[in-house]
Amino acid sequence: MEGDFEMGNIGLGEILILVLVVLILFGPNKLPELGKALGKAVGEFRRGIKEGLDDKEPSSKHDDSTTPSKPA
């Protein structure tokens, strides 16, 4: 089809254009701050994904604190 657009095929030319646009918009003095913020955001995202996956896995340990105790 003629109108198909695939997000996965980004080349060197497109990356250079994006870098140039970001450089023009934010200036060279802001780029280190933007990179640091982006790195922190990616790290938090990965940590959140990992915690979400860990929560979904069934645990082999049984938590006895949630089961009612038998009266004596």
CHARMM-style PDB file with segment names, atoms N, HN, CA, C and O in Angstrom:
ATOM      1  N   MET     1       0.838  -1.183   0.000  1.00  0.00      PROA
ATOM      2  CA  MET     1       0.000   0.000   0.000  1.00  0.00      PROA
ATOM      3  C   MET     1       0.881   1.244   0.000  1.00  0.00      PROA
ATOM      4  O   MET     1       2.011   1.229   0.488  1.00  0.00      PROA
ATOM      5  N   GLU     2       0.342   2.304  -0.551  1.00  0.00      PROA
ATOM      6  HN  GLU     2      -0.576   2.317  -0.947  1.00  0.00      PROA
ATOM      7  CA  GLU     2       1.120   3.518  -0.677  1.00  0.00      PROA
ATOM      8  C   GLU     2       1.183   4.319   0.613  1.00  0.00      PROA
ATOM      9  O   GLU     2       2.192   4.983   0.857  1.00  0.00      PROA
ATOM     10  N   GLY     3       0.170   4.290   1.437  1.00  0.00      PROA
ATOM     11  HN  GLY     3      -0.649   3.751   1.239  1.00  0.00      PROA
ATOM     12  CA  GLY     3       0.097   5.123   2.627  1.00  0.00      PROA
ATOM     13  C   GLY     3       0.650   4.464   3.881  1.00  0.00      PROA
ATOM     14  O   GLY     3       0.475   4.996   4.977  1.00  0.00      PROA
ATOM     15  N   ASP     4       1.309   3.329   3.750  1.00  0.00      PROA
ATOM     16  HN  ASP     4       1.451   2.896   2.859  1.00  0.00      PROA
ATOM     17  CA  ASP     4       1.827   2.645   4.933  1.00  0.00      PROA
ATOM     18  C   ASP     4       2.974   3.427   5.551  1.00  0.00      PROA
ATOM     19  O   ASP     4       3.818   3.981   4.847  1.00  0.00      PROA
ATOM     20  N   PHE     5       2.991   3.463   6.873  1.00  0.00      PROA
ATOM     21  HN  PHE     5       2.305   3.013   7.445  1.00  0.00      PROA
ATOM     22  CA  PHE     5       4.055   4.152   7.596  1.00  0.00      PROA
ATOM     23  C   PHE     5       4.541   3.228   8.703  1.00  0.00      PROA
ATOM     24  O   PHE     5       3.759   2.806   9.556  1.00  0.00      PROA
ATOM     25  N   GLU     6       5.817   2.918   8.688  1.00  0.00      PROA
ATOM     26  HN  GLU     6       6.452   3.260   7.995  1.00  0.00      PROA
ATOM     27  CA  GLU     6       6.394   2.040   9.700  1.00  0.00      PROA
ATOM     28  C   GLU     6       7.286   2.845  10.624  1.00  0.00      PROA
ATOM     29  O   GLU     6       8.155   3.585  10.164  1.00  0.00      PROA
ATOM     30  N   MET     7       7.074   2.705  11.930  1.00  0.00      PROA
ATOM     31  HN  MET     7       6.368   2.104  12.303  1.00  0.00      PROA
ATOM     32  CA  MET     7       7.838   3.467  12.910  1.00  0.00      PROA
ATOM     33  C   MET     7       9.230   2.891  13.127  1.00  0.00      PROA
ATOM     34  O   MET     7      10.127   3.615  13.559  1.00  0.00      PROA
ATOM     35  N   GLY     8       9.435   1.624  12.843  1.00  0.00      PROA
ATOM     36  HN  GLY     8       8.707   1.036  12.492  1.00  0.00      PROA
ATOM     37  CA  GLY     8      10.689   0.976  13.144  1.00  0.00      PROA
ATOM     38  C   GLY     8      11.831   1.288  12.187  1.00  0.00      PROA
ATOM     39  O   GLY     8      12.984   0.982  12.493  1.00  0.00      PROA
ATOM     40  N   ASN     9      11.550   1.871  11.069  1.00  0.00      PROA
ATOM     41  HN  ASN     9      10.614   2.119  10.820  1.00  0.00      PROA
ATOM     42  CA  ASN     9      12.583   2.118  10.070  1.00  0.00      PROA
ATOM     43  C   ASN     9      13.052   3.565  10.114  1.00  0.00      PROA
ATOM     44  O   ASN     9      12.665   4.376   9.273  1.00  0.00      PROA
ATOM     45  N   ILE    10      13.878   3.883  11.091  1.00  0.00      PROA
ATOM     46  HN  ILE    10      14.192   3.224  11.774  1.00  0.00      PROA
ATOM     47  CA  ILE    10      14.434   5.226  11.193  1.00  0.00      PROA
ATOM     48  C   ILE    10      15.908   5.133  10.849  1.00  0.00      PROA
ATOM     49  O   ILE    10      16.636   4.302  11.391  1.00  0.00      PROA
ATOM     50  N   GLY    11      16.329   5.982   9.955  1.00  0.00      PROA
ATOM     51  HN  GLY    11      15.737   6.657   9.515  1.00  0.00      PROA
ATOM     52  CA  GLY    11      17.703   5.920   9.481  1.00  0.00      PROA
ATOM     53  C   GLY    11      18.560   7.022  10.064  1.00  0.00      PROA
ATOM     54  O   GLY    11      18.116   7.813  10.896  1.00  0.00      PROA
ATOM     55  N   LEU    12      19.795   7.053   9.610  1.00  0.00      PROA
ATOM     56  HN  LEU    12      20.156   6.410   8.934  1.00  0.00      PROA
ATOM     57  CA  LEU    12      20.753   8.036  10.096  1.00  0.00      PROA
ATOM     58  C   LEU    12      20.326   9.451   9.731  1.00  0.00      PROA
ATOM     59  O   LEU    12      20.502  10.373  10.527  1.00  0.00      PROA
ATOM     60  N   GLY    13      19.776   9.632   8.561  1.00  0.00      PROA
ATOM     61  HN  GLY    13      19.633   8.884   7.914  1.00  0.00      PROA
ATOM     62  CA  GLY    13      19.320  10.955   8.138  1.00  0.00      PROA
ATOM     63  C   GLY    13      18.227  11.503   9.050  1.00  0.00      PROA
ATOM     64  O   GLY    13      18.258  12.674   9.428  1.00  0.00      PROA
ATOM     65  N   GLU    14      17.277  10.666   9.398  1.00  0.00      PROA
ATOM     66  HN  GLU    14      17.252   9.715   9.091  1.00  0.00      PROA
ATOM     67  CA  GLU    14      16.196  11.091  10.280  1.00  0.00      PROA
ATOM     68  C   GLU    14      16.711  11.433  11.671  1.00  0.00      PROA
ATOM     69  O   GLU    14      16.256  12.396  12.288  1.00  0.00      PROA
ATOM     70  N   ILE    15      17.665  10.637  12.167  1.00  0.00      PROA
ATOM     71  HN  ILE    15      18.035   9.855  11.666  1.00  0.00      PROA
ATOM     72  CA  ILE    15      18.244  10.903  13.486  1.00  0.00      PROA
ATOM     73  C   ILE    15      18.980  12.233  13.476  1.00  0.00      PROA
ATOM     74  O   ILE    15      18.856  13.015  14.419  1.00  0.00      PROA
ATOM     75  N   LEU    16      19.744  12.500  12.424  1.00  0.00      PROA
ATOM     76  HN  LEU    16      19.845  11.865  11.658  1.00  0.00      PROA
ATOM     77  CA  LEU    16      20.461  13.779  12.326  1.00  0.00      PROA
ATOM     78  C   LEU    16      19.507  14.965  12.273  1.00  0.00      PROA
ATOM     79  O   LEU    16      19.774  16.004  12.877  1.00  0.00      PROA
ATOM     80  N   ILE    17      18.410  14.819  11.562  1.00  0.00      PROA
ATOM     81  HN  ILE    17      18.193  13.975  11.072  1.00  0.00      PROA
ATOM     82  CA  ILE    17      17.417  15.896  11.490  1.00  0.00      PROA
ATOM     83  C   ILE    17      16.803  16.136  12.867  1.00  0.00      PROA
ATOM     84  O   ILE    17      16.633  17.285  13.275  1.00  0.00      PROA
ATOM     85  N   LEU    18      16.469  15.070  13.584  1.00  0.00      PROA
ATOM     86  HN  LEU    18      16.607  14.136  13.254  1.00  0.00      PROA
ATOM     87  CA  LEU    18      15.913  15.220  14.927  1.00  0.00      PROA
ATOM     88  C   LEU    18      16.893  15.904  15.876  1.00  0.00      PROA
ATOM     89  O   LEU    18      16.499  16.774  16.652  1.00  0.00      PROA
ATOM     90  N   VAL    19      18.158  15.517  15.817  1.00  0.00      PROA
ATOM     91  HN  VAL    19      18.478  14.810  15.186  1.00  0.00      PROA
ATOM     92  CA  VAL    19      19.181  16.131  16.670  1.00  0.00      PROA
ATOM     93  C   VAL    19      19.325  17.610  16.330  1.00  0.00      PROA
ATOM     94  O   VAL    19      19.452  18.440  17.230  1.00  0.00      PROA
ATOM     95  N   LEU    20      19.307  17.942  15.068  1.00  0.00      PROA
ATOM     96  HN  LEU    20      19.203  17.267  14.337  1.00  0.00      PROA
ATOM     97  CA  LEU    20      19.421  19.331  14.644  1.00  0.00      PROA
ATOM     98  C   LEU    20      18.235  20.162  15.133  1.00  0.00      PROA
ATOM     99  O   LEU    20      18.416  21.286  15.601  1.00  0.00      PROA
ATOM    100  N   VAL    21      17.032  19.618  15.027  1.00  0.00      PROA
ATOM    101  HN  VAL    21      16.885  18.705  14.647  1.00  0.00      PROA
ATOM    102  CA  VAL    21      15.841  20.330  15.480  1.00  0.00      PROA
ATOM    103  C   VAL    21      15.889  20.548  16.992  1.00  0.00      PROA
ATOM    104  O   VAL    21      15.576  21.639  17.468  1.00  0.00      PROA
ATOM    105  N   VAL    22      16.280  19.519  17.751  1.00  0.00      PROA
ATOM    106  HN  VAL    22      16.535  18.632  17.365  1.00  0.00      PROA
ATOM    107  CA  VAL    22      16.390  19.652  19.200  1.00  0.00      PROA
ATOM    108  C   VAL    22      17.448  20.686  19.561  1.00  0.00      PROA
ATOM    109  O   VAL    22      17.247  21.495  20.467  1.00  0.00      PROA
ATOM    110  N   LEU    23      18.563  20.660  18.860  1.00  0.00      PROA
ATOM    111  HN  LEU    23      18.726  20.003  18.124  1.00  0.00      PROA
ATOM    112  CA  LEU    23      19.630  21.628  19.108  1.00  0.00      PROA
ATOM    113  C   LEU    23      19.157  23.059  18.841  1.00  0.00      PROA
ATOM    114  O   LEU    23      19.486  23.973  19.598  1.00  0.00      PROA
ATOM    115  N   ILE    24      18.400  23.252  17.784  1.00  0.00      PROA
ATOM    116  HN  ILE    24      18.133  22.510  17.169  1.00  0.00      PROA
ATOM    117  CA  ILE    24      17.885  24.585  17.461  1.00  0.00      PROA
ATOM    118  C   ILE    24      16.851  25.031  18.500  1.00  0.00      PROA
ATOM    119  O   ILE    24      16.851  26.186  18.925  1.00  0.00      PROA
ATOM    120  N   LEU    25      15.972  24.112  18.905  1.00  0.00      PROA
ATOM    121  HN  LEU    25      15.972  23.173  18.560  1.00  0.00      PROA
ATOM    122  CA  LEU    25      14.914  24.479  19.850  1.00  0.00      PROA
ATOM    123  C   LEU    25      15.443  24.790  21.244  1.00  0.00      PROA
ATOM    124  O   LEU    25      15.021  25.769  21.859  1.00  0.00      PROA
ATOM    125  N   PHE    26      16.359  23.975  21.746  1.00  0.00      PROA
ATOM    126  HN  PHE    26      16.702  23.180  21.246  1.00  0.00      PROA
ATOM    127  CA  PHE    26      16.776  24.093  23.142  1.00  0.00      PROA
ATOM    128  C   PHE    26      18.143  24.741  23.328  1.00  0.00      PROA
ATOM    129  O   PHE    26      18.445  25.230  24.417  1.00  0.00      PROA
ATOM    130  N   GLY    27      18.955  24.756  22.317  1.00  0.00      PROA
ATOM    131  HN  GLY    27      18.710  24.359  21.433  1.00  0.00      PROA
ATOM    132  CA  GLY    27      20.279  25.354  22.431  1.00  0.00      PROA
ATOM    133  C   GLY    27      21.279  24.395  23.045  1.00  0.00      PROA
ATOM    134  O   GLY    27      20.897  23.442  23.725  1.00  0.00      PROA
ATOM    135  N   PRO    28      22.554  24.643  22.809  1.00  0.00      PROA
ATOM    136  CA  PRO    28      23.588  23.716  23.279  1.00  0.00      PROA
ATOM    137  C   PRO    28      23.755  23.704  24.798  1.00  0.00      PROA
ATOM    138  O   PRO    28      24.251  22.722  25.349  1.00  0.00      PROA
ATOM    139  N   ASN    29      23.354  24.771  25.483  1.00  0.00      PROA
ATOM    140  HN  ASN    29      22.951  25.569  25.036  1.00  0.00      PROA
ATOM    141  CA  ASN    29      23.516  24.808  26.934  1.00  0.00      PROA
ATOM    142  C   ASN    29      22.495  23.945  27.668  1.00  0.00      PROA
ATOM    143  O   ASN    29      22.765  23.482  28.777  1.00  0.00      PROA
ATOM    144  N   LYS    30      21.340  23.725  27.074  1.00  0.00      PROA
ATOM    145  HN  LYS    30      21.121  24.101  26.173  1.00  0.00      PROA
ATOM    146  CA  LYS    30      20.284  22.935  27.708  1.00  0.00      PROA
ATOM    147  C   LYS    30      20.397  21.444  27.409  1.00  0.00      PROA
ATOM    148  O   LYS    30      19.774  20.639  28.102  1.00  0.00      PROA
ATOM    149  N   LEU    31      21.164  21.055  26.409  1.00  0.00      PROA
ATOM    150  HN  LEU    31      21.669  21.709  25.846  1.00  0.00      PROA
ATOM    151  CA  LEU    31      21.222  19.649  26.006  1.00  0.00      PROA
ATOM    152  C   LEU    31      21.698  18.719  27.116  1.00  0.00      PROA
ATOM    153  O   LEU    31      21.106  17.651  27.274  1.00  0.00      PROA
ATOM    154  N   PRO    32      22.732  19.051  27.902  1.00  0.00      PROA
ATOM    155  CA  PRO    32      23.122  18.141  28.984  1.00  0.00      PROA
ATOM    156  C   PRO    32      22.017  17.941  30.024  1.00  0.00      PROA
ATOM    157  O   PRO    32      21.838  16.837  30.538  1.00  0.00      PROA
ATOM    158  N   GLU    33      21.283  19.002  30.330  1.00  0.00      PROA
ATOM    159  HN  GLU    33      21.429  19.899  29.913  1.00  0.00      PROA
ATOM    160  CA  GLU    33      20.182  18.887  31.283  1.00  0.00      PROA
ATOM    161  C   GLU    33      19.072  18.005  30.723  1.00  0.00      PROA
ATOM    162  O   GLU    33      18.497  17.186  31.439  1.00  0.00      PROA
ATOM    163  N   LEU    34      18.778  18.178  29.443  1.00  0.00      PROA
ATOM    164  HN  LEU    34      19.246  18.843  28.861  1.00  0.00      PROA
ATOM    165  CA  LEU    34      17.746  17.351  28.805  1.00  0.00      PROA
ATOM    166  C   LEU    34      18.156  15.886  28.768  1.00  0.00      PROA
ATOM    167  O   LEU    34      17.331  15.002  29.000  1.00  0.00      PROA
ATOM    168  N   GLY    35      19.422  15.626  28.478  1.00  0.00      PROA
ATOM    169  HN  GLY    35      20.092  16.344  28.290  1.00  0.00      PROA
ATOM    170  CA  GLY    35      19.914  14.253  28.450  1.00  0.00      PROA
ATOM    171  C   GLY    35      19.841  13.596  29.817  1.00  0.00      PROA
ATOM    172  O   GLY    35      19.461  12.431  29.935  1.00  0.00      PROA
ATOM    173  N   LYS    36      20.204  14.344  30.843  1.00  0.00      PROA
ATOM    174  HN  LYS    36      20.512  15.290  30.747  1.00  0.00      PROA
ATOM    175  CA  LYS    36      20.148  13.814  32.207  1.00  0.00      PROA
ATOM    176  C   LYS    36      18.705  13.505  32.607  1.00  0.00      PROA
ATOM    177  O   LYS    36      18.430  12.453  33.184  1.00  0.00      PROA
ATOM    178  N   ALA    37      17.796  14.411  32.303  1.00  0.00      PROA
ATOM    179  HN  ALA    37      18.020  15.265  31.833  1.00  0.00      PROA
ATOM    180  CA  ALA    37      16.385  14.201  32.631  1.00  0.00      PROA
ATOM    181  C   ALA    37      15.816  13.017  31.863  1.00  0.00      PROA
ATOM    182  O   ALA    37      15.040  12.232  32.408  1.00  0.00      PROA
ATOM    183  N   LEU    38      16.201  12.890  30.600  1.00  0.00      PROA
ATOM    184  HN  LEU    38      16.831  13.528  30.157  1.00  0.00      PROA
ATOM    185  CA  LEU    38      15.726  11.769  29.794  1.00  0.00      PROA
ATOM    186  C   LEU    38      16.259  10.446  30.335  1.00  0.00      PROA
ATOM    187  O   LEU    38      15.533   9.453  30.384  1.00  0.00      PROA
ATOM    188  N   GLY    39      17.526  10.434  30.740  1.00  0.00      PROA
ATOM    189  HN  GLY    39      18.116  11.241  30.701  1.00  0.00      PROA
ATOM    190  CA  GLY    39      18.106   9.226  31.318  1.00  0.00      PROA
ATOM    191  C   GLY    39      17.412   8.809  32.593  1.00  0.00      PROA
ATOM    192  O   GLY    39      17.165   7.622  32.807  1.00  0.00      PROA
ATOM    193  N   LYS    40      17.091   9.775  33.450  1.00  0.00      PROA
ATOM    194  HN  LYS    40      17.292  10.740  33.277  1.00  0.00      PROA
ATOM    195  CA  LYS    40      16.373   9.466  34.688  1.00  0.00      PROA
ATOM    196  C   LYS    40      14.980   8.927  34.386  1.00  0.00      PROA
ATOM    197  O   LYS    40      14.520   7.983  35.029  1.00  0.00      PROA
ATOM    198  N   ALA    41      14.312   9.527  33.408  1.00  0.00      PROA
ATOM    199  HN  ALA    41      14.686  10.294  32.886  1.00  0.00      PROA
ATOM    200  CA  ALA    41      12.968   9.085  33.043  1.00  0.00      PROA
ATOM    201  C   ALA    41      12.979   7.655  32.511  1.00  0.00      PROA
ATOM    202  O   ALA    41      12.109   6.854  32.853  1.00  0.00      PROA
ATOM    203  N   VAL    42      13.958   7.339  31.681  1.00  0.00      PROA
ATOM    204  HN  VAL    42      14.664   7.990  31.403  1.00  0.00      PROA
ATOM    205  CA  VAL    42      14.060   5.983  31.139  1.00  0.00      PROA
ATOM    206  C   VAL    42      14.349   4.984  32.257  1.00  0.00      PROA
ATOM    207  O   VAL    42      13.786   3.889  32.278  1.00  0.00      PROA
ATOM    208  N   GLY    43      15.232   5.364  33.189  1.00  0.00      PROA
ATOM    209  HN  GLY    43      15.689   6.253  33.172  1.00  0.00      PROA
ATOM    210  CA  GLY    43      15.538   4.495  34.318  1.00  0.00      PROA
ATOM    211  C   GLY    43      14.322   4.232  35.186  1.00  0.00      PROA
ATOM    212  O   GLY    43      14.090   3.097  35.603  1.00  0.00      PROA
ATOM    213  N   GLU    44      13.548   5.265  35.462  1.00  0.00      PROA
ATOM    214  HN  GLU    44      13.736   6.187  35.123  1.00  0.00      PROA
ATOM    215  CA  GLU    44      12.325   5.102  36.255  1.00  0.00      PROA
ATOM    216  C   GLU    44      11.313   4.229  35.516  1.00  0.00      PROA
ATOM    217  O   GLU    44      10.639   3.398  36.125  1.00  0.00      PROA
ATOM    218  N   PHE    45      11.213   4.419  34.216  1.00  0.00      PROA
ATOM    219  HN  PHE    45      11.761   5.094  33.721  1.00  0.00      PROA
ATOM    220  CA  PHE    45      10.290   3.621  33.419  1.00  0.00      PROA
ATOM    221  C   PHE    45      10.667   2.146  33.471  1.00  0.00      PROA
ATOM    222  O   PHE    45       9.808   1.288  33.677  1.00  0.00      PROA
ATOM    223  N   ARG    46      11.952   1.851  33.284  1.00  0.00      PROA
ATOM    224  HN  ARG    46      12.650   2.548  33.117  1.00  0.00      PROA
ATOM    225  CA  ARG    46      12.410   0.461  33.325  1.00  0.00      PROA
ATOM    226  C   ARG    46      12.189  -0.154  34.703  1.00  0.00      PROA
ATOM    227  O   ARG    46      11.778  -1.309  34.817  1.00  0.00      PROA
ATOM    228  N   ARG    47      12.463   0.623  35.745  1.00  0.00      PROA
ATOM    229  HN  ARG    47      12.797   1.561  35.652  1.00  0.00      PROA
ATOM    230  CA  ARG    47      12.268   0.132  37.116  1.00  0.00      PROA
ATOM    231  C   ARG    47      10.792  -0.162  37.359  1.00  0.00      PROA
ATOM    232  O   ARG    47      10.452  -1.175  37.970  1.00  0.00      PROA
ATOM    233  N   GLY    48       9.918   0.717  36.885  1.00  0.00      PROA
ATOM    234  HN  GLY    48      10.194   1.540  36.389  1.00  0.00      PROA
ATOM    235  CA  GLY    48       8.483   0.508  37.046  1.00  0.00      PROA
ATOM    236  C   GLY    48       7.996  -0.715  36.295  1.00  0.00      PROA
ATOM    237  O   GLY    48       7.169  -1.473  36.800  1.00  0.00      PROA
ATOM    238  N   ILE    49       8.506  -0.907  35.093  1.00  0.00      PROA
ATOM    239  HN  ILE    49       9.178  -0.291  34.682  1.00  0.00      PROA
ATOM    240  CA  ILE    49       8.129  -2.091  34.312  1.00  0.00      PROA
ATOM    241  C   ILE    49       8.585  -3.354  35.028  1.00  0.00      PROA
ATOM    242  O   ILE    49       7.836  -4.328  35.108  1.00  0.00      PROA
ATOM    243  N   LYS    50       9.807  -3.345  35.549  1.00  0.00      PROA
ATOM    244  HN  LYS    50      10.415  -2.554  35.484  1.00  0.00      PROA
ATOM    245  CA  LYS    50      10.335  -4.518  36.239  1.00  0.00      PROA
ATOM    246  C   LYS    50       9.514  -4.817  37.484  1.00  0.00      PROA
ATOM    247  O   LYS    50       9.187  -5.975  37.742  1.00  0.00      PROA
ATOM    248  N   GLU    51       9.174  -3.789  38.260  1.00  0.00      PROA
ATOM    249  HN  GLU    51       9.439  -2.848  38.050  1.00  0.00      PROA
ATOM    250  CA  GLU    51       8.360  -3.995  39.456  1.00  0.00      PROA
ATOM    251  C   GLU    51       6.982  -4.517  39.086  1.00  0.00      PROA
ATOM    252  O   GLU    51       6.434  -5.368  39.787  1.00  0.00      PROA
ATOM    253  N   GLY    52       6.415  -4.017  37.995  1.00  0.00      PROA
ATOM    254  HN  GLY    52       6.860  -3.325  37.426  1.00  0.00      PROA
ATOM    255  CA  GLY    52       5.112  -4.494  37.549  1.00  0.00      PROA
ATOM    256  C   GLY    52       5.154  -5.950  37.143  1.00  0.00      PROA
ATOM    257  O   GLY    52       4.222  -6.701  37.429  1.00  0.00      PROA
ATOM    258  N   LEU    53       6.221  -6.360  36.481  1.00  0.00      PROA
ATOM    259  HN  LEU    53       6.978  -5.750  36.249  1.00  0.00      PROA
ATOM    260  CA  LEU    53       6.354  -7.763  36.088  1.00  0.00      PROA
ATOM    261  C   LEU    53       6.590  -8.649  37.297  1.00  0.00      PROA
ATOM    262  O   LEU    53       6.083  -9.770  37.351  1.00  0.00      PROA
ATOM    263  N   ASP    54       7.358  -8.161  38.271  1.00  0.00      PROA
ATOM    264  HN  ASP    54       7.770  -7.251  38.227  1.00  0.00      PROA
ATOM    265  CA  ASP    54       7.614  -8.940  39.479  1.00  0.00      PROA
ATOM    266  C   ASP    54       6.333  -9.139  40.280  1.00  0.00      PROA
ATOM    267  O   ASP    54       6.149 -10.194  40.888  1.00  0.00      PROA
ATOM    268  N   ASP    55       5.448  -8.153  40.292  1.00  0.00      PROA
ATOM    269  HN  ASP    55       5.597  -7.297  39.798  1.00  0.00      PROA
ATOM    270  CA  ASP    55       4.198  -8.258  41.032  1.00  0.00      PROA
ATOM    271  C   ASP    55       3.253  -9.271  40.402  1.00  0.00      PROA
ATOM    272  O   ASP    55       2.463  -9.897  41.110  1.00  0.00      PROA
ATOM    273  N   LYS    56       3.318  -9.441  39.101  1.00  0.00      PROA
ATOM    274  HN  LYS    56       3.959  -8.932  38.527  1.00  0.00      PROA
ATOM    275  CA  LYS    56       2.412 -10.352  38.411  1.00  0.00      PROA
ATOM    276  C   LYS    56       2.825 -11.812  38.526  1.00  0.00      PROA
ATOM    277  O   LYS    56       1.995 -12.704  38.353  1.00  0.00      PROA
ATOM    278  N   GLU    57       4.098 -12.068  38.814  1.00  0.00      PROA
ATOM    279  HN  GLU    57       4.772 -11.344  38.954  1.00  0.00      PROA
ATOM    280  CA  GLU    57       4.562 -13.445  38.917  1.00  0.00      PROA
ATOM    281  C   GLU    57       4.002 -14.081  40.179  1.00  0.00      PROA
ATOM    282  O   GLU    57       4.056 -13.474  41.249  1.00  0.00      PROA
ATOM    283  N   PRO    58       3.459 -15.308  40.073  1.00  0.00      PROA
ATOM    284  CA  PRO    58       2.955 -15.969  41.274  1.00  0.00      PROA
ATOM    285  C   PRO    58       4.116 -16.352  42.191  1.00  0.00      PROA
ATOM    286  O   PRO    58       5.119 -16.909  41.746  1.00  0.00      PROA
ATOM    287  N   SER    59       3.962 -16.051  43.451  1.00  0.00      PROA
ATOM    288  HN  SER    59       3.147 -15.598  43.813  1.00  0.00      PROA
ATOM    289  CA  SER    59       5.029 -16.362  44.395  1.00  0.00      PROA
ATOM    290  C   SER    59       4.814 -17.743  44.977  1.00  0.00      PROA
ATOM    291  O   SER    59       3.681 -18.193  45.146  1.00  0.00      PROA
ATOM    292  N   SER    60       5.916 -18.410  45.282  1.00  0.00      PROA
ATOM    293  HN  SER    60       6.837 -18.045  45.144  1.00  0.00      PROA
ATOM    294  CA  SER    60       5.822 -19.749  45.844  1.00  0.00      PROA
ATOM    295  C   SER    60       5.627 -19.699  47.350  1.00  0.00      PROA
ATOM    296  O   SER    60       5.274 -20.707  47.963  1.00  0.00      PROA
ATOM    297  N   LYS    61       5.854 -18.533  47.954  1.00  0.00      PROA
ATOM    298  HN  LYS    61       6.140 -17.715  47.456  1.00  0.00      PROA
ATOM    299  CA  LYS    61       5.676 -18.386  49.391  1.00  0.00      PROA
ATOM    300  C   LYS    61       4.221 -18.050  49.690  1.00  0.00      PROA
ATOM    301  O   LYS    61       3.597 -17.265  48.976  1.00  0.00      PROA
ATOM    302  N   HSD    62       3.691 -18.643  50.738  1.00  0.00      PROA
ATOM    303  HN  HSD    62       4.198 -19.281  51.318  1.00  0.00      PROA
ATOM    304  CA  HSD    62       2.337 -18.339  51.161  1.00  0.00      PROA
ATOM    305  C   HSD    62       2.410 -17.361  52.312  1.00  0.00      PROA
ATOM    306  O   HSD    62       3.178 -17.551  53.255  1.00  0.00      PROA
ATOM    307  N   ASP    63       1.623 -16.332  52.232  1.00  0.00      PROA
ATOM    308  HN  ASP    63       0.999 -16.178  51.465  1.00  0.00      PROA
ATOM    309  CA  ASP    63       1.604 -15.321  53.268  1.00  0.00      PROA
ATOM    310  C   ASP    63       0.574 -15.724  54.307  1.00  0.00      PROA
ATOM    311  O   ASP    63      -0.628 -15.661  54.048  1.00  0.00      PROA
ATOM    312  N   ASP    64       1.028 -16.135  55.470  1.00  0.00      PROA
ATOM    313  HN  ASP    64       2.004 -16.187  55.681  1.00  0.00      PROA
ATOM    314  CA  ASP    64       0.128 -16.613  56.520  1.00  0.00      PROA
ATOM    315  C   ASP    64      -0.574 -15.472  57.240  1.00  0.00      PROA
ATOM    316  O   ASP    64      -1.527 -15.711  57.982  1.00  0.00      PROA
ATOM    317  N   SER    65      -0.131 -14.251  57.041  1.00  0.00      PROA
ATOM    318  HN  SER    65       0.642 -14.056  56.438  1.00  0.00      PROA
ATOM    319  CA  SER    65      -0.740 -13.122  57.755  1.00  0.00      PROA
ATOM    320  C   SER    65      -2.132 -12.797  57.236  1.00  0.00      PROA
ATOM    321  O   SER    65      -2.904 -12.133  57.927  1.00  0.00      PROA
ATOM    322  N   THR    66      -2.468 -13.251  56.032  1.00  0.00      PROA
ATOM    323  HN  THR    66      -1.840 -13.790  55.470  1.00  0.00      PROA
ATOM    324  CA  THR    66      -3.782 -12.938  55.474  1.00  0.00      PROA
ATOM    325  C   THR    66      -4.808 -14.019  55.768  1.00  0.00      PROA
ATOM    326  O   THR    66      -6.007 -13.787  55.614  1.00  0.00      PROA
ATOM    327  N   THR    67      -4.365 -15.184  56.186  1.00  0.00      PROA
ATOM    328  HN  THR    67      -3.391 -15.373  56.311  1.00  0.00      PROA
ATOM    329  CA  THR    67      -5.303 -16.272  56.494  1.00  0.00      PROA
ATOM    330  C   THR    67      -5.788 -16.126  57.911  1.00  0.00      PROA
ATOM    331  O   THR    67      -4.998 -15.849  58.814  1.00  0.00      PROA
ATOM    332  N   PRO    68      -7.080 -16.309  58.121  1.00  0.00      PROA
ATOM    333  CA  PRO    68      -7.605 -16.172  59.479  1.00  0.00      PROA
ATOM    334  C   PRO    68      -7.070 -17.264  60.391  1.00  0.00      PROA
ATOM    335  O   PRO    68      -6.904 -18.410  59.971  1.00  0.00      PROA
ATOM    336  N   SER    69      -6.805 -16.908  61.623  1.00  0.00      PROA
ATOM    337  HN  SER    69      -6.940 -15.977  61.964  1.00  0.00      PROA
ATOM    338  CA  SER    69      -6.301 -17.893  62.572  1.00  0.00      PROA
ATOM    339  C   SER    69      -7.465 -18.663  63.190  1.00  0.00      PROA
ATOM    340  O   SER    69      -8.574 -18.143  63.318  1.00  0.00      PROA
ATOM    341  N   LYS    70      -7.194 -19.898  63.565  1.00  0.00      PROA
ATOM    342  HN  LYS    70      -6.294 -20.320  63.460  1.00  0.00      PROA
ATOM    343  CA  LYS    70      -8.224 -20.741  64.157  1.00  0.00      PROA
ATOM    344  C   LYS    70      -8.398 -20.374  65.626  1.00  0.00      PROA
ATOM    345  O   LYS    70      -7.412 -20.182  66.338  1.00  0.00      PROA
ATOM    346  N   PRO    71      -9.627 -20.277  66.079  1.00  0.00      PROA
ATOM    347  CA  PRO    71      -9.821 -19.982  67.509  1.00  0.00      PROA
ATOM    348  C   PRO    71      -9.411 -21.147  68.377  1.00  0.00      PROA
ATOM    349  O   PRO    71      -9.577 -22.299  67.976  1.00  0.00      PROA
ATOM    350  N   ALA    72      -8.881 -20.882  69.549  1.00  0.00      PROA
ATOM    351  HN  ALA    72      -8.746 -19.946  69.875  1.00  0.00      PROA
ATOM    352  CA  ALA    72      -8.399 -21.921  70.454  1.00  0.00      PROA
ATOM    353  C   ALA    72      -9.482 -22.497  71.301  1.00  0.00      PROA
ATOM    354  OT1 ALA    72      -9.224 -23.385  72.114  1.00  0.00      PROA
TER     355      ALA     72
END
